[in-house]
């Protein structure tokens, strides 16, 4: 997922190709960290991190 459709502003990445699903979150240096999720609703538990990442681009 990109902010403002700009590939230099990544918010997160969704990995659904395997049996284990992952949510990839980016830090300030744009390094991705994968976190396992069971369902799409598990993304809500990472809301604070997603908001903090979005705030970096303001």
C-alpha positions as CSV (number, residue, x, y, z in Angstrom):
1,X,0.0,0.0,0.0
2,X,1.4,3.3,-1.0
3,X,0.6,6.9,0.2
4,X,-0.5,9.2,-2.6
5,X,0.3,6.5,-5.2
6,X,4.0,7.3,-4.7
7,X,6.3,4.3,-4.6
8,X,8.7,6.2,-2.4
9,X,6.1,6.4,0.4
10,X,5.3,2.8,1.3
11,X,2.8,2.3,4.2
12,X,2.7,-1.5,4.3
13,X,2.9,-4.6,2.2
14,X,0.5,-7.6,2.2
15,X,1.9,-11.1,1.6
16,X,-0.9,-13.5,0.9
17,X,0.8,-16.0,-1.5
18,X,1.6,-18.7,1.1
19,X,-0.5,-20.5,3.6
20,X,0.9,-18.2,6.3
21,X,-0.2,-14.6,5.6
22,X,2.1,-11.7,6.6
23,X,1.7,-7.9,7.1
24,X,4.9,-6.1,6.1
25,X,5.5,-2.9,8.0
26,X,8.1,-0.3,7.3
27,X,10.3,1.7,9.7
28,X,11.8,5.1,9.3
29,X,14.6,3.7,7.1
30,X,12.0,1.9,4.9
31,X,13.1,-1.5,6.1
32,X,10.3,-4.0,6.0
33,X,9.5,-6.3,8.9
34,X,7.0,-9.1,8.3
35,X,4.4,-9.9,11.0
36,X,2.3,-13.1,10.7
37,X,-1.5,-12.6,10.6
38,X,-4.3,-15.1,10.6
39,X,-7.1,-13.0,9.2
40,X,-7.5,-9.6,7.6
41,X,-9.0,-8.3,10.8
42,X,-5.6,-8.8,12.5
43,X,-4.4,-5.8,10.6
44,X,-6.4,-3.6,13.0
45,X,-4.1,-4.6,15.8
46,X,-1.3,-2.9,13.9
47,X,-3.3,0.4,13.5
48,X,-1.0,2.4,15.8
49,X,2.1,1.4,13.8
50,X,0.4,2.2,10.5
51,X,-0.7,5.6,11.7
52,X,2.9,6.3,12.9
53,X,4.3,5.3,9.5
54,X,1.8,7.5,7.7
55,X,2.7,10.4,10.0
56,X,6.3,10.2,8.8
57,X,5.3,11.4,5.4
58,X,3.4,14.5,6.5
